[in-house]
Amino acid sequence: MKLSIIYLIFILSFIIINPICAEVSNPNKISLTLIDAISMALKRNTVIKGSGYSVQGAVLIKSAAESEFDLSVTPSIKAGLGSSEGAGAGVGLSKKLLTGTTISVAPGFRKDKAGYNSEISAGITQPILRGLGVFSNSDKIDSSEYSLKTARLAMYQTKTSVAIDTIKTAYNAARYKETITLYKSLISRLEGYIKTGKIKEEVGLATPMDVFRAEISHKEAGSALAEENELYENTINRLKIILALPLETDIYVLTPMDIEPFIITEREAIDIALKNNVIIKQAGLEIDEAKRRSELARHNLLPRLDLVADYTRYGISNSFSLPNEFNQERFGVMLSASTDISRKQENTAYQLSMMRVDSLNIDLAAKKDELTRQVLKQRYALKKAEELMVIKTELIRHAKGKLALAKLKFEHAMADNFDLISSETELNTAEVGLLSSKIDYISAIYDMRAVLGTLIEYE
């Protein structure tokens, strides 16, 4: 007896647990919260991955620009015939500082008609006017830093767009799925009216028109249901593409339908947008970069004047070996200058750079005005969706009252089913409208957060 009970418990446990395990282990079935879906999109979306390569490229360009100030090691080898017959080898070590100073050391060895010559030379080049200072020498690094910041802002904008696309697609899928449920419920009720009409027609309590009316409404609801099913499938497949999931994946995203009031004032919303919106940040970066380049163009108006000093110590021997001593030397100090007297190209570049700064400031003012308009537009969209929710809720209340009255009259043979079917259709339309208004309001909230620049965190 005890063995039978244990065996029965084992069988029941297997039957209950096995479907659960199968569902958990099924890789083609995924259930996500909205936050999980957004996180998955930000990690897997192919558009974001493509944008990531731009950031990686900008990082490499910046690293290459910084390498200009690394220690440079340049091996060299020479060989010649004829009047310049000989051979030699050496290595050059040089280091450029951010101030513009270049220091070099070059040990070498060569053989020519005079014998074997070993030497070590050192030199220093110091800009005195043009090219002096960290500002002018860090131009490539600053330009690459600007490109990197621009790439990161573009990446953030792409992530924001993908996040909004994910949210709206998930909510549209929820809209169509709930609408499908509403239409199925309406079709079920209409089927009941058809059966009731046919029964009443047989006993003379209804006319063929009552049946036809119910059947026509039933066909119309079925057609609408087919359209909603198609919309749902297309939307859910689009969501899979956004999340970079196989199309055969069975996915469900839980979308909260809680309505949270937007309590930020108009002025606060505009201030937040002007502070955080990526378009304004990018415009600010462009102005800063234009000012930097304008200042660099002004610096380039200076003529080139460099102080060059070099010193070489060397020795000559008759055999292939290091000389006993480096007993000979040569050195020199000189000023090197070169410039175009008219400086026309440099002056033109400087004037154009100042014009660009002015142009970008005007563009920034226009972008701020456009951003303010977008904030006001989103506030109006929120207000409109909120008002529509109130209207649709009231319509549902009226439609339910009208339906209750129509049922009462129909059940007591005081009227045909025209008012009944009409009320059912109106109620279904009002319920679908309320659902759409709720989702429009929620979408408008997320659109507002995107405009404000607070939808996702900037990294």
Secondary structure, DSSP 4 states (H G I P E B T S, - for coil): -HHHHHHHHHHHHHHHHHHHHHHHH-TTEEEEEHHHHHHHHHHH-HHHHHHHHHHHHHHHHHHHHHGGGSPEEEEEEEEE-GGG-EEEEEEEEEEE-TTS-EEEEEEEEEEETTEEEEEEEEEEEEESSTT-SHHHHTHHHHHHHHHHHHHHHHHHHHHHHHHHHHHHHHHHHHHHHHHHHHHHHHHHHHHHHHHHHHHHHHTTSS-HHHHHHHHHHHHHHHHHHHHHHHHHHHHHHHHHHHTT--TT-EEEEE-----------HHHHHHHHHHH-HHHHHHHHHHHHHHHHHHHHHHTTSPEEEEEEEEEEEEEESSSS--S---EEEEEEEEEEE--SS-HHHHHHHHHHHHHHHHHHHHHHHHHHHHHHHHHHHHHHHHHHHHHHHHHHHHHHHHHHHHHHHHHHHHTTSS-SHHHHHHHHHHHHHHHHHHHHHHHHHHHHHHHHHHHT-SS---
